[in-house]
C-alpha cells in the first residue's frame, strides 16, 4: 500500500534513521530510497503521447527518473531481504518498460526522417543553441559522451554547486526534446553534432568540421576558430593531471567557442571498470576544473551529449552477420524486439538499419553497457545552458530540471525527533585509592562564584 500515509510515514522515519546511523552507507540508503520511489510510482505505462515532442517530454519528466532509480536498485544489497525486494521490483519494471519501449519505438521510428520543428536533431545543436549564445557571450560546450537523461538527472545538480544556474531562451529552443542521429553510436551522432549535419566521422573530422561551421566562424575572431578538445587533451599530464592546454583555451578571451568532450560516462560502459554508484565530480574528473575556469573566464556553459546508453542486465547476445553493438543492416527479417528505421537521419550505406527497442539485447561482445538502439535511454539527448551571472543571457529565464511528484520526499529526509528519558544520575565509581575529592576525567566542571 505505497499510498497509505502510515506506511509512508513509517518508512520515511526508518530511512531517516538509517541515514543518521553511525555505520550508515549513504549509497545503500539512497538505493533503498530509490526502491521506495519506484514502488510509489508504480508500473503504470509512461504516457508517450502521439508526437515525437510529446514522447521526448514524457521521458524527461517521468521515464528518465524511473531509469535512474532502476539502475540504482539493480546493484542489489548484501542484506538478502533487501536484495530480494530490489530484484522483484526491478523485474516488474523491466517487464513494464519493455512494453513502454515498444510504444516509444513506434513513435521514435520517425526520428529517422526529417524532424518536425517542435524537436531538435543533434545536428541542430550547434547552429540553434551554441551559435545563438555565442553571438553575445563566450561559450564552453561540454559534450558528455554516452550521457542519457537518466545520468543527467544526477549530473545537472553539480553545476549549481559551483555557482551556475540553468537558463532557457525566450523561444524555448533549449527545452525542446533532442534526438540523436541513427544508429545511436559515437561515430555517427557525435560527428553529426560537431559537423552541424548528419554524417559519419572521427575525432579529426569532428574538429575540422566544427572549426568551419559558418554560424560559429561569424562570431569568432581571426586566428581563433571554434575549437574542440577530445580525450587526449584532457589526459595531458596524466589521468589526474591538470589539462593546461584545455584550460588555457577556456581562459583565452579571444577564443569565443570552445568545446570539450568528456568521456567518463562512455568509458564506464567498457569492461575496464564497473558502473559507478553516482556521477559526481570525482567520477567526472576534470569537470570541476573546467567549470571553475569557465566561471572565471565568464563563459556560458552549454551541456549536451551525443547519445545515451543502456546497462547490461544479463543481456542476450544475438549473433547476426555484419551486426554491430546495438544495430544491424536491414538485410534480414525483423524480430519482435527490433524495429526498422529508414530515412536521411540513418547514416548507413542505404539509410536503413534494424535496431532493438528491447534493452537487454546486443549483437556484439558483452560489455557493462551498450548503445546504438532505439530505447529512449539511447536516443534522447539532454541539453542545458548554464550561466554564473544573471546578466549574461539577456531575456533568458531561469529554469529547473524538476523531478516528478513520486520522486519527492527524500532529498531532505524528515528529521525524526527521538525522545529519550534521561536516567537518574548514578554515583560514579572511582578507582581504588582515589577519594571523592579527587577530580577525574569525566567529572563536571563547576564554576566558582566570584
N, C-alpha and C positions, 0 to 999 in steps of 0.2 A: 504494500500500500504506500507507494512513494509520495502520494499527495497528502497522506494523513499527517496533520500537524504534530501529533505526539511522536510519530516516528521521525519526522524531520528534525524536531527539536532535540530528541534523544540522540540522534546521530550527530547533529551539529555539536552538542556538548562533548560527545565521545571523541570526535575528531579534533576539536579544540584542545581537549585534554591530552590527546596523543601528540599534538604538535608542541605542547609545552613540556612534554616529558623529558626528563634528564637524558635519556638514551634515544631521543627522537631521531629518526632518519627522515628528514623532511621530504626526500624524494618518494619514500614509501607512503608518507601521509598524503602527499599530493596524489599519488596513484589511487589511494582509497577514495579521495575526494572525486577523482575522475570517474571512478566506478559509480559513485552515487549520482553524479551528474547524468551519466548515461541512463541509469535506472529511472531517474526523474524525467528525462527527456522521452524515453520510450522508443519503441521501434517503428512508430508510425512513419509512413513514407515521407520523404522530402518532397515538398511541393515545388516542382520544377517550373510550372507554368507552360506556356506554349511557344515562347520565343527564346532565342539564344540569350538575349539580355536578361530575361526572367530567370533562366537556368543559372546564369553566372551570378546573379544577385542572391539567389537561393543558396548557392554553395557558400558564398561569402558570409551570409547571415546565419546559416544553420549547419550545412554539411561539413565545412572546414573544422568547426568546433567538435562535431561528432568524431571526425577522423583524428583530431589531436588527442581526444580522450581515449579513443580506441588504441592508438599507438602506445599510450602510457600503460594501459592495463594489460596489453599483450606481453609485457615483460614479466608478468606473474609476481609471485611473492614466496618467501621462504615459509610462511605460515600456510599449511595445507588448506585450511578452510577459506582463507582469502584467495589463494591460488585457484581453488575450485570455483569460487564465485566469479572471479575475473574471467576464467575460461568460459563459463556458462554465458556471461554477459557478452563476451567477445564473439562467441559463436552465434548468438542471437543477432547481433548487429552485422556480422559477416553475411548472414543469410539475407537480412533485410536490405543491406546496401547492395547486394548483387542485383536485386530487383530494382532498386533505385537507379543503379548504374545502367541497367538495361533501358530504362525510360530516358535517362540522360543521354545515352548514346544515340538514340533515335533522333533527338534534337540536335546533338553536337555533330552529327554526320554532316550537317550543312555548314559547319566551320571549315570544311574543305573547299568551299566555294567562295565567291566574293561576299564579304561580310556586310551586314546592314550597318546603318550609320549609328545605331544606338549601342554598338560594341566596338572594341578596338582589336585589331590584329597586332601581334607582336611587332610586325613590320611597321606599324604606325607610331610606336612609342617615341622614337627619336624626333620625328618631324612634328608630332602633335603635342608632345609633352615637354621633352628636353629642349627643343628649339624655342618653344614658347617661353619657357623660363629664362633661357639663355639670352633672350633679347634685352633683358634688363638686369640680370644677375648672373655672376659666375656660377657654374654648376659642377657638382661632383655626382656622377651617376654610378651607383653601386648595383652591380648585377650579381645576384646570389644564384650561382649555377645550381639547379636542382631544387629550388625552394618553391614549394606549393603553398597554397593559402593556409594549410594547417600548420606548417612551420612558421609562417609569417605571423600567426596569432601570438607566437612567443617572441619572435624577433622584433616585432613592432614596438614592444614596450621598452626595448633597450634604448631607443632614440630619445625618449623622454628623460631617461635617467642622466643623459649628458647634455640636456638643455635644448633639445629640438622639439618642435611642435608640428603636427601634421596639418596640412592645408589642402583645400580643394579649390579649383579655379571657378570663376563665375559661370562657365558653360558646363561644368560638371564632367569634363573630359577625363580627369583623373579617376573619377568614380565609376566610369564605365567598365564593365567586365572585359578582361583582356584574354585573348585566346592565342595559344602557341601555334606555330606552324606545324604541319604534319609531314612525317611522323614526329612525335614529340621527343626529339633527340637533339643533342647539343649542336652537331654539325649542320643541322637544318635550322632549328629555332633560334639559337644564339646568333648564328650568322645572319639570319633574317632581321634580327633586332638591330645589329650594328650596321647592316647594309641599307636598312630602310626599305627593303624589298624582299620578297620571298625567294630564297635561293639557298644553295648549299655551299659550305666553305670550311675554312680552318682559321686558326688564330691569326696567321699572317694576312689572309684575305679580309678578315674582320677589321684589322687595324687600317688596312688600305682603304676599305670602303667607308669606314667611319670618318676618316680624315677628309673625304671628298663629298660628303652629303651637303648639298647646296645650302640648305637652311642653317646648318651649323657653320659652314665656311663664312656665310654672310655676317655672322656675329663674332667671328674670331679675328684676332689681329694678325697682321702679316708675320710669318715666321713661327706662328704658334697655332697650327691647325688642330682640330679636335683629336684627342689622344686617348688610346686605350691601353691599359696595363693588364696583362694576364698574370697567371700564377707565378711564372718565373720571376717577374719583377717583385712580387710580394715576398718571395723567398730569398731576396737579396740579403746577404749577411747571415744566412742560415734560417731554419724553420721558425725560430723565435727571435730572429734579428730584426733590427729596425730597417724597413724598406725606404732608404733615403731617397732614391730616385722617384718613387711614387709620391712620397710626402713633399718633396721639393716641387713637383709639378702641381700639387694641390695648393701649395703656398704661393706659387708664381702668379702674380697679379695680371700678367699678360696672357695667361692661359685661361680662356673663357670656359672651355668644356674639357673636363677630364672624366674618363670612365675607368672603373676598376672592376675586374671580375673576381669575386670571392668564391672560391671553390670548395670551401669546407663542408658544405652540406652534400654536394655531389660526391665528394671523396669518401664519405661515410657509407655510401651505397656499395662500395667495392669491398673486397674481403680483407683489406688491410686492418680494419678496425670495426668494431660493432657499433650499432646506433647509440647515440648519446641519450642521456636521460632528459636533458633540456638543452635549449640553444641560448647560451649566454655569451658574454664577451670572451671568456676563456676558450669556449668551443669554436668561436668565430674569429679568433685572433688572425690578423691585427686590426679588426674592425674598430676597436676603441681608439687606436692611434689615428686611423683615417678620419673618424668623426671629430676628434679633438682638433686635428689640423684643419678640417673643413670649417669648423666653427670659428677658429682663429682667423682664417682667411676670408670669412664672410661669404661662404658658398652655400647655396641652396642644394640640398641633397635629394636626388631623385632615386628611388629604390624600385627595382624590378627584378625579374627572374627571366630565365629562358624557357623553363619547363618545370614541372614538379616531379613527383615520384610516388611509387607505392612500395611499401616494405614487404620483405619476404615473410610469409607465414606458412612455411612448409609448402611452397608453391609447386604447382605441377609444371614439369618441363615437357613440352610437346615438340618432338623432332619434326621439323618441316624443312625441306630443301630450300636453300638460299634465305632462310629466315634470319632476322636479326634479333635483338634483345626482346622487344615487345612489338614487333611488326614484321610482316612478311609480304612478298609480292602477291599480287592479286591474280594468281595463275592456277588456283585450285578452289574447290568448294569451301564456302564459308561455314564454319561450325556455329553451334547455338550460342557460344560465348564470344563470338567475334562479330565484326561488322566491316563492311566495305566502305571506304572513303575514297572519293574521286573528285577532282577539281583542281583549280590553279594553285591552291594553297597546300597541295600534296606534292612534295619535292621528291619525285621518283621519275624514272625514265618515261613512264606512261601516265604520270599524275594520278596513279591509283595505288592503293595499298589495303591490306587486310590487317586490322588492329583489334586486339582484345578489349572488351569492356569489363571482363572479369579480372579482378585484382590479382588473383593468385594463379596466373598463367604466364609463362615465359617460354621462349624458344631457344635461348642460348644458355651459356653456363650459369650456374647458380651464384647469386650474389646476395648481399644484405638487402638490396632493393633494386628496383628497375624503373625504366621509363621508356616511352615510345608508343604507348597505347592511348586509349580514348577515355580512361577514367577521369573524372573531374579533378582528382589529385594531380594528374599529369598535364592536363590540357589548359587549366585556368591559371593565369599569371597574376600574382599580386603586384599592384602598382601604388606607389605613395610618394608624396612630395613633402619634404621637411624643411623648415627654416628655424633659425635660432633667434630671430628678431621679428617683431610684429610688422615692421615697415618694409620688410624685404619683398613681400609679394602683395603689391597693391591690388585691392578689390578681391583678393582671395579670402576664403573663410576658413576658420579653424574647424577641423573635423576630428572624428574619433572612430576607432575600429571597435564598435560596440559588440559585446558578446550577447548571445540570446538570453532570454529570460531564464531558461532552465539551467544556465551556467552559473548564474549569480549566487552569492551566498557564502563563498569560501575565500574570496580574496582577502577579506578582513575577518578572520574567524571570530565568532562570538566569544566574548570574554566571560567565562563561566565563573561566577562567584562561588567560592568554596568556603563555607563557614566551619571552622574547626574550634571546638570548645577548648579553651586553654586549660591544661591540667593544673591541679592545685600545686603550689610551689612545694617542692620537697627539699629537705635539708641535704646539702651536698655532703658526700662522704669524702673526708680528707685523708691524704696519705698518712700512714702510721708515723707518729713522731712530729706531726705538724699540728699546732694548736689552732683554735678558732680565730685568733687574731692575726694569723699569718696569711697574707693575700695569696691567691692562686691565679692562674692564667684566666680562669673563667668567672672570677668574681666581678660583680657590677661595680662601675666607677661611681663613687659617691662624692659629690662636690661639697666642700666645706662652706659654711656660711661666712660671709665677710661682714 
